[in-house]
Amino acid sequence: MGLMDLQSIQLDAEKLDGGIWWRLSVRDGQLVGDQVDAPAADDPAILLVPMGTAYERQLEKEREPYMDKLRDKDTPADELERLTLRTAAKALAHSVVRDWQNITFKGEAVGYSQAKAAELLADRTFRNLLDFVLLQSSQRAAALVKTEADSAGN
């Protein structure tokens, strides 16, 4: 059995705190992203901080006023979905989404703000955006420290 170097799983504190840029595109009707160090000026991109305690705490805070409805078996499914989306969206906007660039809707620029992020993520017609943010921000491997071998392309 060989040795395992812990450097291979070490996370980059700058990425954990400052976030990771994802260059966005649509492939086969799905929102996808490629991790980039810094997006080109004309790339549509979103900056996401990996999920952690801050997200979990914010999600608890957002859910607190709705806990009775969220737990009530008689809450209609559509209301339950709306509450779940709203609370997750607010928590993500507060603790995960840090910025975006070159995002438009029907040709109109959509500037970044925490409020705008919460609004879009809570809109069930933009569920693909919420799912993308949840998926990418939960991928800790994206925050791995780059080693000299990685930088050299090996």
Long-range contacts (C-beta under 8 A, 24 or more apart in sequence): 7-145, 7-147, 8-144, 8-147, 9-144, 10-144, 10-145, 11-50, 11-140, 11-143, 11-144, 11-145, 12-143, 12-144, 12-145, 12-146, 15-50, 15-142, 15-143, 16-49, 16-50, 16-52, 16-143, 17-49, 18-49, 18-98, 19-47, 19-48, 19-49, 19-50, 19-98, 19-99, 20-47, 20-48, 20-49, 20-50, 20-136, 20-142, 20-143, 21-45, 21-46, 21-47, 22-46, 22-47, 22-48, 22-136, 24-103, 30-128, 31-128, 31-129, 31-131, 31-132, 32-132, 33-132, 33-136, 35-142, 39-101, 42-102, 43-101, 43-102, 44-100, 44-101, 44-102, 44-103, 45-100, 45-101, 45-102, 46-97, 46-99, 46-100, 46-103, 46-133, 47-97, 47-98, 47-99, 47-100, 48-96, 48-97, 48-98, 48-133, 48-136, 48-137, 49-95, 49-96, 49-98, 49-137, 50-96, 50-137, 50-138, 50-139, 50-140, 50-142, 50-143, 51-95, 51-96, 51-137, 51-138, 52-95, 54-95, 55-91, 55-92, 55-95, 55-96, 55-137, 57-95, 58-90, 58-91, 58-94, 58-95, 59-87, 59-88, 59-91, 61-91, 62-86, 62-87, 62-88, 62-90, 62-91, 63-87, 81-124, 82-124, 85-121, 85-122, 85-123, 85-124, 85-127, 85-130, 86-122, 88-121, 88-130, 88-134, 89-117, 89-118, 89-119, 89-120, 89-121, 89-122, 89-130, 90-118, 90-122, 92-117, 92-118, 92-121, 92-130, 92-133, 92-134, 92-137, 93-117, 93-118, 93-121, 94-118, 96-133, 96-137, 97-121, 97-133
